[in-house]
Amino acid sequence: MGARDELSSRVAALRESRAYSNYERVRDQVLQMLDTSSDAAEGAPSAYWTHELRNFEYMLNASPLIVENLRHHTFHLTGVRTYEYRPHRDEARRRFEAKLRMLVELEGDALLVPEAPALGGFGHEIDGALYNIDTLKFFEVLIALQRGAVLDEIRAPGRKLVWEIGAGWGGFAYQFKTLFPEVTYVVVDLPELFLFSATYLMTMFPEAKVHFHGDGDALTDWEGVDFAFVPARASESLRGLQPDLALNMVSFQEMTTEQVDGYARLAWELGCPLVYSLNRDRSPWNPEIDSVRDVLGRYYWLHEVPLLELPYTRLPDLKTPSLPERAVQWGLSALGRDLSVEYRHVVGWRRAST
């Protein structure tokens, strides 16, 4: 059998795979959502995201070979590329291991979920598991939620409803659902991003019950659903639900002030008791946002959860022993820095009135 025939056979086999079947279902749902989209302010992407969406239009017609390595294509959302994790990059792996050690020292490893190798999962191999910048970011977020007393509420008796605004490729939802399998996880995002997150999560949790907005019944029997995917323009359809937690990571800073206010106000009106944000106050590339914390603070009493001095985007410099290797409080170390562009772990408790 020649190379052409081998490729054809492989593609034919992949076309019958669960992952590609999931992708085709998601694509149909996404196209339906786009066909029925409106120009509502809360649903229209910011100028930043209008540009970004054009970069992965090809995902609307992805081949089985692309879906097989879906994680390789999520760099459009994260900027993280597989070549950064090649085996010969020993220095980078050691720095990752040092950062991982710093995080484990904060709260142990009970909340640590490595990168899954499925769908092209990648990372530096440490103690037989894969870790990349996303893995460590999500682990850091879980530690912040633990230290902010949020996870105590999730562990309390009864099924919980968690609402992630802008789930990207679904990596944090994967970690959260792995740790808390009885949670109902609702994702509100731009429809095109479900090509990544819904395909990934449906493949990683093959037995999960999945709901797409606009596909039959409304999300009323949410306790029987594992994952629900709702386009940003239809976020008002969540009325009647009461999430136990609303969270956002690194995408509020890419929205407009009006959009962030819309989400925060909706969370407050739904009676959601807790919000969590990992964002800068403002992104240097997005002039359409004033301050994420100022907007959230209209509806929630905010508390910062200090963890590491290093932001999630940076690794410790092994050649500089004087760099702090443990948790630090914001204080003198913050002097001289533009704090508006620092990533912050922020937990908000619902205000009684606005």
C-alpha positions as CSV (number, residue, x, y, z in Angstrom):
1,M,0.0,0.0,0.0
2,G,1.4,3.4,-1.0
3,A,1.6,6.5,1.1
4,R,-1.6,8.0,-0.6
5,D,-3.6,4.8,0.1
6,E,-2.3,4.7,3.7
7,L,-3.4,8.3,4.2
8,S,-6.8,7.7,2.7
9,S,-7.3,4.6,5.0
10,R,-6.2,6.6,8.0
11,V,-8.6,9.5,7.3
12,A,-11.4,7.1,6.6
13,A,-10.9,5.5,10.0
14,L,-10.6,8.8,11.8
15,R,-13.9,9.9,10.1
16,E,-15.6,7.1,12.0
17,S,-14.0,8.0,15.3
18,R,-16.0,9.3,18.3
19,A,-14.0,12.6,18.3
20,Y,-14.9,13.4,14.7
21,S,-18.5,12.4,15.2
22,N,-18.6,14.8,18.2
23,Y,-17.0,17.5,16.0
24,E,-19.7,17.1,13.3
25,R,-22.4,17.4,15.9
26,V,-20.9,20.5,17.4
27,R,-20.3,22.1,13.9
28,D,-24.0,21.6,13.0
29,Q,-25.0,23.3,16.3
30,V,-22.5,26.1,15.8
31,L,-23.8,26.8,12.3
32,Q,-27.3,26.8,13.6
33,M,-26.4,29.3,16.3
34,L,-24.6,31.5,13.7
35,D,-27.7,31.4,11.4
36,T,-29.9,32.6,14.2
37,S,-27.5,35.1,15.7
38,S,-28.5,38.7,16.4
39,D,-26.7,41.9,16.8
40,A,-27.4,42.2,20.5
41,A,-24.6,44.1,22.2
42,E,-24.0,41.3,24.7
43,G,-23.5,38.8,22.0
44,A,-21.5,40.7,19.4
45,P,-17.7,40.2,19.8
46,S,-15.4,43.1,20.7
47,A,-13.1,44.4,17.9
48,Y,-10.3,42.3,19.4
49,W,-12.3,39.1,19.1
50,T,-13.8,40.0,15.7
51,H,-10.2,39.9,14.4
52,E,-9.3,36.7,16.3
53,L,-12.3,34.7,15.0
54,R,-11.1,35.1,11.4
55,N,-7.9,33.2,12.3
56,F,-9.7,29.9,12.8
57,E,-12.6,30.0,10.3
58,Y,-11.0,26.8,8.9
59,M,-12.3,25.0,11.9
60,L,-15.8,25.2,10.5
61,N,-14.6,22.7,7.9
62,A,-12.0,20.7,9.8
63,S,-10.6,17.5,8.4
64,P,-10.4,14.3,10.6
65,L,-6.7,14.9,10.8
66,I,-7.2,18.3,12.4
67,V,-9.7,17.0,14.9
68,E,-7.3,14.1,15.8
69,N,-4.9,16.8,17.0
70,L,-7.4,19.4,18.2
71,R,-5.2,20.6,21.0
72,H,-2.5,21.6,18.5
73,H,-5.0,24.1,17.0
74,T,-6.0,25.7,20.3
75,F,-3.0,28.1,20.0
76,H,-5.5,30.5,18.3
77,L,-7.1,30.8,21.8
78,T,-4.1,30.5,24.1
79,G,-1.0,31.4,22.1
80,V,0.5,28.1,23.4
81,R,2.2,26.0,20.7
82,T,3.3,22.4,20.7
83,Y,6.8,23.1,19.5
84,E,7.5,24.9,22.8
85,Y,7.3,21.5,24.5
86,R,9.7,19.5,22.4
87,P,11.6,16.8,24.5
88,H,15.0,18.4,23.9
89,R,14.0,21.6,25.7
90,D,15.4,20.5,29.1
91,E,15.8,24.0,30.5
92,A,12.1,24.8,29.9
93,R,11.1,21.5,31.4
94,R,13.1,22.2,34.6
95,R,11.5,25.7,34.8
96,F,8.0,24.1,34.5
97,E,8.9,21.6,37.2
98,A,10.0,24.4,39.5
99,K,6.8,26.3,38.9
100,L,4.8,23.1,39.5
101,R,6.7,22.6,42.8
102,M,5.9,26.2,43.9
103,L,2.2,25.6,43.3
104,V,2.2,22.2,45.0
105,E,3.8,23.8,48.1
106,L,0.9,26.2,48.3
107,E,-1.9,23.6,48.6
108,G,-0.7,20.1,47.9
109,D,-1.5,18.2,44.8
110,A,-5.1,17.1,45.4
111,L,-6.3,19.7,42.9
112,L,-3.7,18.9,40.3
113,V,-5.1,17.5,37.0
114,P,-2.4,16.9,34.3
115,E,-2.9,17.5,30.6
116,A,-4.7,14.6,29.0
117,P,-2.8,13.0,26.0
118,A,-6.0,12.6,24.0
119,L,-6.7,14.8,20.9
120,G,-3.1,15.8,20.6
121,G,-2.6,16.7,24.3
122,F,1.0,18.0,24.8
123,G,3.4,19.2,27.5
124,H,6.6,18.6,29.3
125,E,6.6,15.1,30.8
126,I,7.1,15.3,34.6
127,D,6.8,12.2,36.7
128,G,5.0,10.4,33.9
129,A,2.4,13.2,33.2
130,L,2.1,16.1,30.8
131,Y,2.2,19.7,31.9
132,N,1.9,22.9,29.9
133,I,1.2,26.6,30.7
134,D,-2.5,25.9,30.6
135,T,-2.2,23.0,33.0
136,L,-0.4,25.2,35.5
137,K,-2.8,28.1,35.0
138,F,-5.8,26.0,35.8
139,F,-4.1,24.4,38.8
140,E,-3.3,27.9,40.0
141,V,-7.0,28.9,39.5
142,L,-8.1,25.9,41.5
143,I,-5.8,26.8,44.3
144,A,-7.1,30.3,44.3
145,L,-10.7,29.0,44.5
146,Q,-9.7,26.7,47.4
147,R,-8.0,29.5,49.3
148,G,-11.0,31.8,48.5
149,A,-13.3,29.3,50.2
150,V,-15.2,28.8,46.9
151,L,-14.6,25.1,46.6
152,D,-16.0,24.6,50.1
153,E,-19.3,25.7,48.6
154,I,-19.0,23.4,45.6
155,R,-18.3,20.4,47.9
156,A,-21.4,21.1,50.0
157,P,-24.3,18.6,49.6
158,G,-26.4,18.9,46.5
159,R,-25.7,19.2,42.8
160,K,-24.0,22.5,41.9
161,L,-24.4,24.7,38.8
162,V,-21.1,26.3,37.6
163,W,-21.2,28.9,34.8
164,E,-18.0,29.7,32.9
165,I,-18.1,32.8,30.8
166,G,-15.7,32.2,27.9
167,A,-14.3,28.7,28.3
168,G,-11.9,28.8,25.4
169,W,-10.9,25.3,24.4
170,G,-12.6,23.7,27.5
171,G,-9.4,23.0,29.5
172,F,-10.6,24.3,32.8
173,A,-14.0,22.7,32.4
174,Y,-12.2,19.4,31.9
175,Q,-10.2,19.8,35.1
176,F,-13.2,21.0,37.1
177,K,-15.5,18.2,35.9
178,T,-12.7,15.7,36.6
179,L,-12.5,16.9,40.2
180,F,-16.2,17.5,40.7
181,P,-18.0,15.0,38.4
182,E,-21.5,15.8,39.9
183,V,-21.4,19.4,38.8
184,T,-23.5,20.8,36.0
185,Y,-21.1,22.9,33.9
186,V,-22.6,25.7,31.7
187,V,-20.4,27.4,29.1
188,V,-21.4,30.7,27.6
189,D,-19.1,31.7,24.8
190,L,-18.9,32.9,21.1
191,P,-20.4,30.0,19.1
192,E,-17.3,29.4,17.1
193,L,-15.3,28.5,20.2
194,F,-17.6,25.6,20.9
195,L,-15.8,23.9,17.9
196,F,-13.0,23.5,20.4
197,S,-14.6,23.3,23.9
198,A,-17.6,21.2,23.1
199,T,-15.7,18.8,20.8
200,Y,-13.0,18.4,23.5
201,L,-15.3,17.9,26.5
202,M,-17.7,15.5,24.7
203,T,-14.7,13.4,23.7
204,M,-13.1,13.4,27.1
205,F,-16.4,12.6,28.8
206,P,-18.1,10.2,26.4
207,E,-20.9,9.4,28.8
208,A,-21.8,13.0,29.6
209,K,-25.2,14.4,28.8
210,V,-24.8,17.5,26.7
211,H,-27.2,20.3,26.0
212,F,-26.9,22.9,23.2
213,H,-29.0,26.1,23.3
214,G,-31.6,26.0,20.6
215,D,-31.5,22.2,20.3
216,G,-34.9,21.2,21.6
217,D,-35.9,21.7,25.2
218,A,-34.7,24.7,27.3
219,L,-32.2,24.1,30.0
220,T,-34.8,23.5,32.7
221,D,-33.8,20.1,33.9
222,W,-30.2,21.2,34.5
223,E,-29.5,18.7,37.2
224,G,-29.6,16.0,34.5
225,V,-27.1,17.7,32.3
226,D,-23.3,17.5,32.5
227,F,-22.4,20.2,30.0
228,A,-24.5,23.0,28.5
229,F,-23.3,25.3,25.7
230,V,-25.0,28.6,25.3
231,P,-24.0,31.3,22.8
232,A,-23.1,34.7,24.2
233,R,-26.0,36.3,22.5
234,A,-28.4,34.0,24.3
235,S,-27.0,34.4,27.8
236,E,-30.4,35.8,28.9
237,S,-31.8,32.3,28.5
238,L,-30.1,31.5,31.8
239,R,-32.8,33.4,33.6
240,G,-34.7,31.0,35.9
241,L,-31.4,29.3,36.9
242,Q,-29.3,30.2,39.9
243,P,-25.6,29.4,39.4
244,D,-23.5,28.6,42.4
245,L,-20.4,30.1,40.8
246,A,-19.7,32.2,37.8
247,L,-16.1,32.5,36.6
248,N,-14.0,34.0,33.9
249,M,-10.4,33.6,33.0
250,V,-8.5,36.0,30.8
251,S,-11.4,37.0,28.5
252,F,-13.2,39.7,30.5
253,Q,-10.2,41.8,29.7
254,E,-10.8,41.2,26.0
255,M,-14.5,42.3,26.1
256,T,-16.1,45.7,26.1
257,T,-17.0,47.4,29.4
258,E,-20.7,47.0,28.5
259,Q,-20.3,43.3,27.9
260,V,-18.5,42.6,31.2
261,D,-21.2,44.7,32.9
262,G,-23.9,42.7,31.3
263,Y,-22.5,39.4,32.5
264,A,-21.8,40.7,36.0
265,R,-25.3,42.2,36.2
266,L,-26.9,39.0,35.0
267,A,-25.0,36.9,37.5
268,W,-26.2,39.3,40.3
269,E,-29.8,39.2,39.0
270,L,-29.7,35.4,38.9
271,G,-28.7,35.4,42.6
272,C,-25.3,33.8,41.9
273,P,-23.5,34.1,45.2
274,L,-19.9,33.9,44.0
275,V,-17.9,35.1,41.1
276,Y,-14.2,34.5,40.2
277,S,-12.0,36.3,37.8
278,L,-8.4,35.9,36.6
279,N,-7.9,38.9,34.5
280,R,-6.0,42.1,34.1
281,D,-7.9,45.2,34.9
282,R,-7.4,46.2,31.3
283,S,-5.7,44.5,28.4
284,P,-3.0,46.6,26.6
285,W,-4.6,45.5,23.3
286,N,-8.2,46.2,24.1
287,P,-9.2,49.9,24.4
288,E,-12.9,48.9,24.8
289,I,-12.6,48.0,28.5
290,D,-12.0,50.4,31.4
291,S,-11.3,48.2,34.4
292,V,-12.6,44.6,34.9
293,R,-12.5,44.9,38.7
294,D,-14.3,48.2,38.7
295,V,-17.1,46.7,36.7
296,L,-17.4,43.5,38.8
297,G,-17.3,45.6,41.9
298,R,-20.6,47.2,41.0
299,Y,-22.3,43.9,41.9
300,Y,-19.9,41.9,44.0
301,W,-17.7,42.6,47.0
302,L,-14.3,41.7,45.7
303,H,-11.4,40.1,47.5
304,E,-8.0,39.4,45.9
305,V,-6.4,36.0,46.6
306,P,-2.7,36.5,46.4
307,L,-0.7,33.4,45.4
308,L,2.6,33.7,43.5
309,E,4.4,36.8,42.6
310,L,5.0,35.3,39.2
311,P,2.0,35.6,36.9
312,Y,0.7,32.5,35.3
313,T,2.4,33.5,32.0
314,R,5.9,33.4,33.5
315,L,8.2,30.7,34.8
316,P,10.9,31.0,37.5
317,D,14.3,31.9,36.3
318,L,16.5,29.1,37.6
319,K,19.6,31.2,37.1
320,T,18.4,33.8,39.6
321,P,18.3,32.2,43.1
322,S,17.0,35.4,44.7
323,L,13.6,35.2,42.9
324,P,10.9,34.2,45.4
325,E,10.0,30.6,45.3
326,R,7.1,30.6,47.6
327,A,3.8,32.4,48.0
328,V,4.0,36.1,48.6
329,Q,1.6,38.8,49.6
330,W,1.1,41.9,47.5
331,G,3.1,44.6,49.1
332,L,6.5,46.1,48.5
333,S,7.0,43.7,45.6
334,A,4.2,45.5,43.8
335,L,5.8,48.9,44.0
336,G,6.9,50.4,40.7
337,R,4.7,48.0,38.7
338,D,1.6,49.0,36.6
339,L,-0.9,47.0,38.6
340,S,-3.7,47.6,36.1
341,V,-2.0,45.1,33.7
342,E,-1.2,42.5,36.4
343,Y,-3.2,39.2,36.4
344,R,-5.2,38.9,39.6
345,H,-7.1,36.1,41.3
346,V,-10.3,37.8,42.5
347,V,-13.2,36.3,44.3
348,G,-16.5,38.3,44.6
349,W,-19.3,37.8,47.1
350,R,-22.7,39.0,45.9
351,R,-23.7,42.4,47.2
352,A,-27.1,42.7,48.8
353,S,-28.0,45.7,46.6
354,T,-26.3,47.6,43.7
